[in-house]
Amino acid sequence: MSESIDNQTPPSGGRGAHVCLTPALLPLFSVEEYIVVVIDVFRATSSICYGIENGAEAIIPVSQVEECAAYREKGLDYLLAAERDGKVVDGFDFGNSPFSYTAEKVAGKTVVLTTTNGTHALHLSRAAKKIVIGSFLNLTALSDWLKTQNDNVLLVCAGWKNNFNLEDTLFAGAVTDQLKTDGYVLDDAALAANDLYQLGKHDINDYLKKTSHGERLKKLGIQKDIDFCLQVDIATAIPVLDGERLVKLQQ
């Protein structure tokens, strides 16, 4: 006999800041009661933030490589970006390296993007009140904006193929570190993420050298991507999902 699942809901009488440590746990949350922040530090959400900061008109996240490829048949002047297992998929313009999202490449353009983890987490969060994109690049701008919203926040860590990862959780801890001073009630996962952030905040790059996904990327020869994604507050743009498109949040 199957048992019903009691979804985690925000606290009554105050704003909650909760953390979903992997997309596999999303069914345990009443997503429709939150603003969701999607986090995929290495590298999807970092690249999305950087692309929108650099003037990309929109980034369209899709789940499957085939969906991305289908845009080629539509005859639109879109850039097609596809990544799987850290590598650019053959036949696409680029993957999810932040160095592909410079102003010279994406300003005024629409990018269709599919990644191993980040776009998957985003699509599973679609019932949310609003979906925004977070990275170390826009940490303070994102946190300051969340404080102005009278809504509960769910920080969704993309992880790695539905498993927990350290870098996304550390970023969730960085956000909760700012929100906890504004009266947010943290759940246990948020408290744990914040404790991890206290351990690593003085040298984030050094702390995250141990991560398994960081090791995957190093083996692909893209240490520079890791270093770039761990820069703090070099962007102020907050990407927000508007229909099918991620665009710059207008404040």
Secondary structure, DSSP 8 states (H G I E B T S, - for coil): -------B---TTS-EEEEESSGGGGGGB-GGGEEEEEE-TTTHHHHHHHHHHTTBSEEEE-SSHHHHHHHHHTT---EEEEEETTEE-TTSSB-S-GGGSSHHHHBT-EEEEE-SSHHHHHHHTTTSSEEEEE-GGGHHHHHHHHHTS-SEEEEEE-TBTTB--HHHHHHHHHHHHHHGGGT-EE-HHHHHHHHHHHHHGGGHHHHGGG-HHHHHHHHTT-HHHHHHHT--SS----EEEETTEEEE---
